[in-house]
Amino acid sequence: MAFGQVVIGPPGSGKTTYCNGMSQFLSLIGRKVAVINLDPANDALPYDCAVNIEDLIKLSDVMNEHSLGPNGGLVYCMDYLEKNIDWLQSKLEPLCKDHYLLFDFPGQVELFFLHSNAKNVIMKLIKKLNLRLTVVHLVDAHLCSDPGKYVSALLLSLSTMIHLELPHINVLSKIDLIESYGKLAFNLDFYTDVQDLSYLQHHLDQDPRAAKYRKLTKELCNVVQDFSLVDFTTLDIQDKESVGNLVKLIDRTNGYIFAGLECSAVEFSKIAVRPVDWDYYRVAAVQEKYMKDDENYENDN
């Protein structure tokens, strides 16, 4: 049995930076880490990858040979990887014995809520290699400063969760830059806990471009709230305390905290429900550290 993370998110959300920082952090706390690059368009890796999809197929070759654009090329690459899953399995088998796995996937969001190739690859690896994986879905935190973009992020997160059907953590990445595009309309916990989205309607109505989509936006918000699945945690990949608290949460979701334990079902239950100070670090301390109060914000502007 091996444990790991499936790292996904839109382009620019910080997936490769996350894999680099997370691998360094896990190595520092004593885990042997293997990063698997499954993004055929990522040819400038800041980390040493144990497995690289470019050894199997390259996006540039696919685009030239089949006259495809980047999006079509990535879909082709994922389909090719699925059909050659034995290649990836053979590369991973030696690593599963003693490594923690980080899968760095492409940033094309359609792969994770519309097409089935990437999901099939993940599910086949889980079945064949007995993996315990958690999906870490990165969303750029600055989207919270725009109500319309925030609603889009919610829909993307919900669609991905339903499609992949795996333990799932949505992460507001680059939290240290959350107010770089303007002050948030609400406290941070409104966005992390996905509270009453009707409050966003007033702010959306201030934008003349969004006013004519008022009814559509309202119905989309209702869909998100009816499922009641989406929430977010936060991350500053350069802050070891922030990374450490995220690792604690991931370890709970993929079962790493139970690895090597021999105890009764009752004891397992006690570990699983043990209270932690996660909520404090996720919201209150993060807001205090990275977000300015009204007085300081006005003085800076």
Salt bridges, closest charged atoms under 4 A:
GLU65 OE2 - HIS66 NE2 3.97
ASP79 OD2 - LYS83 NZ 3.31
GLU82 OE2 - LYS124 NZ 3.63
ASP86 OD1 - LYS128 NZ 3.50
ASP98 OD2 - LYS32 NZ 2.90
ASP98 OD1 - HIS99 ND1 2.71
ASP140 OD1 - HIS142 ND1 3.02
ASP140 OD2 - LYS174 NZ 3.49
GLU165 OE1 - LYS119 NZ 2.88
GLU179 OE2 - LYS183 NZ 4.00
ASP193 OD1 - ARG282 NH2 3.13
ASP205 OD1 - ARG214 NE 3.05
ASP207 OD2 - ARG209 NH2 3.16
ASP239 OD2 - LYS289 NZ 2.35
ASP251 OD2 - ARG31 NH2 2.55
GLU267 OE2 - LYS270 NZ 3.69
ASP279 OD1 - ARG282 NH2 3.22
ASP294 OD1 - LYS183 NZ 3.24
ASP300 OD2 - LYS292 NZ 2.75
